[in-house]
Amino acid sequence: MSGKDFRVERSGDRTDIDGKPIRNKVLLTLPDDEYELMRADLRYIDLPSHLSIHEPTQNIEFVYFPNRGMVSQVVVTKDGRTVEVGVVGNEGYVGAGLAAGLSRSSVREIMQVAGDASRMMGTALQRILRSAPQLQTILNRHTGLQGMQVAQTAACNRLHDIQQRLSRWLLMTQDRVNSGLLPITHDFIATMMGTDRSTVSLAAALLQKKGILEYVRGAVKIVNRRKLEKSACECYGVIRQFEDELGLR
């Protein structure tokens, strides 16, 4: 079954049991009968910036379907160093291990950009999956995409320079936040990219000099998306192609 076999409902056509609109594309793509199986178990939750929603090796208690904002998936080493290996916005869900039969995840999942989500217990999702074959298919696709994203990011971190990597990272963030104004700091970018602040600041200054981005207080503003795409390595295009082919955009 191709990604084109799924139709995305208009944002706002679906609501949770409290009447709040659903904007997550996984939930909007589900057929009506399968969404109704989930609706009673979905709960709205506000997700502030930098909130940790899952720690490495912990059991996956909840599954999150983001409506707004972006989640970073981060590997943490024993000495405390970190590097981001994936991101999730409203195109996907957080807690991917459950759909693959796993009860734990090796990554930390942290809100990089504040937003909100529909949350449900992992046990509820596992119960519903027995009667929701299209939900299982969609979740499997997203889990597969996350694996591809991790692999491509690992190659990118090893083979490409910091300006290319930063450009890719900003593009992926903008895709999920759907805004040219990204409420992020150089310190946080450095933590996600596994480097130091001065390295990120130097790369960002070069992008600013080229007229690609601007600084505002506590945020980065993308002013020329086309130039930013040219500044990025091929990894961004590869990941985006995966998303398009799997019908997850």
Residue, then its C-alpha position, 0 to 999 in steps of 0.5 A: m500500500s502506497g502513501k497515497d492510499f491514505r487521505v489526510e483529514r483537514s486539521g480541525d475536522r477531528t477532535d478529542i473527547d474534550g473537543k480540542p482539534i486534532r492536528n497530528k497527521v497520523l491521527l488525521t490519516l486514520p479511517d473514521d472507525e479506527y480513530e474512534l477506537m482511539r478517541a476515548d483514550l486520547r488526552y490533551i497535554d501541553l508540552p513546554s520547551h525542554l520538557s523531557i518526555h522519555e528517558p533512556t532505558q525507561n519503560i515507554e509509559f505514554v505515546y504522544f501524537p504531537n499537534r504542535g512543536m517538535v521533539s528531539q530524540v537524543v543519545v546520551t553517553k555515560d560522560g553526559r555528552t549528547v547528540e540528536v539523532g532524530v526529530v518528530g513533529n506533527e507528522g509522526y508520533v513519539g513512543a515508536g518502540l511500542a508499535a515494533g513490540l518494544s517496551r523501552s527506548s535507548v534515546r532521550e526524547i525532549m521537547q525542542v520547540a514547545g507545543d502540545a499533543s494528544r497522549m495515550m497510555g502505551t497499554a491502550l495503544q497496544r490493545i487498540l492495535r489488535s483491531a486497527p490494521q491501518l493504524q499499525t501500518i501507519l505507525n510502522r511506516h513512521t518507525g521505519l522513517q525514524g530508522m532511516q533518519v537516524a542512519q542518515t543523521a549518523a552519516c551526516n554527523r560524520l561526513h559533513d561540515i558544521q555549516q551543512r549540518l546546521s542548514r539541514w537541522l534548521l530545515m528539518t526544524q522549520d518543516r515541523v514548526n511550520s514557521g520561519l521564526l525558530p525559538i531556539t538558542h545557539d546553546f541548545i543547537a550545540t547540545m543537539m548537534g553534539t558540538d560547542r556553542s562557538t562552533v555553532s555561532l561561527a556557522a550561524a554567522l556565515l549563514q547570516k552573512k549570506g543573507i540566509l538567517e537573522y538573529v532575534r532575541g532567543a530565536v533564529k529567523i530563516v529569511n531565505r529558505r531557498k539559499l538555506e536548502k542550497s547550503a545544506c548537504e544532500c542528507y536533508g533531501v534524502i530524508r525528505q524523499f523518504e517522508d514523501e514516498l511513505g506518505l508522511r508529509 
